[in-house]
Amino acid sequence: MRELQTQRLSLKPFVLADAQDLFTIRGDPVAMAHWDWPGDTDIEQTQSVAQLLVDDMNRERSCYWTVRTRPGGAFVGVVDLSDRANARADVGFMIKRELWGHGYASEALSVMIAEAWESGLDLLTARAHADNERSTRLLHRLGFREVGLRPVEIRPGVTRECRFFELRKP
């Protein structure tokens, strides 16, 4: 994985030391309302998740980037290409709630998508809870096509309606 940059952002490969910053999102119940798991109640939970992300990267199954402002290096969020296999990957993103609406997700995802195509991927997929209009609009703006709506068991005993999206390499 390499570092990616835009005019305002730097995307660096996620490392364990990023767990504290990640907790600013994972510990925010409002930011986590449209995620599959409830928010973390303590930093130890986020550190465990961070270890799973790093392990997945080490197995070359996923790429996670920490998004920071440039200049300055203020934490913005995390974006990823996960479950990489057969020239496809799932797209994910988490942005600090106080930075929603500033275009950071769109900017970070745009450079990550370009990296996906350059690395040989042909298809990107995404999923959003049906009531997550902000993420749905973002995915549409980035060119993703909605391909389905169906219930998904997001964790044992909890089902949500989810929208599914695809973006094919141009």
Steps between C-alpha positions, in 0.01 A plus 500: 500500500617845426410840635240686295451876488247754386518876521364499857560146622765239564399133512758286678482126566319437828723405796420394857594844629197637309262322742473801730385720211268227372334494842378858434268342241441152641426648843240741357155336504365748242783427258451127556121504455535390136775248564443128550627500857418733788759754605794399713467581869873515570832532318581133562216398268631730228853368551369146444332612178819679393694177547250316278542766229880475512483119494272515195744735329791269580310215331460734198123459510426865567648849478413751773613861484493760776381831353664818632499863396796651327666699616455435868420131520168533685309171506202489261410132481576164342426362152552148374497243226413180684442137407723534195468195277449420133566861387230641726474663843249656736525873570462636851535838666465663843535875547497690829149636550607862545660481153195365316392720212849639426565278197773297670335161438452575131857624464654204684286243321576651159875454541450155654283392205769619257750290698264200480489518120876549480557196722304274264155494657207496256198520729430686822199429715347687792211460741311760700212469741185603314439801726855633454420769243835678541703192398252412224536847346879480526516163326272626220718812455807277467332305219387192691184338364244365743446130428272385778316550825459213740509413869840407643576349838764753604575317825336205673130576546512847340376548143496823298388587151813574299566654160767335286717686249752422227759700311674343202840604371458741210 
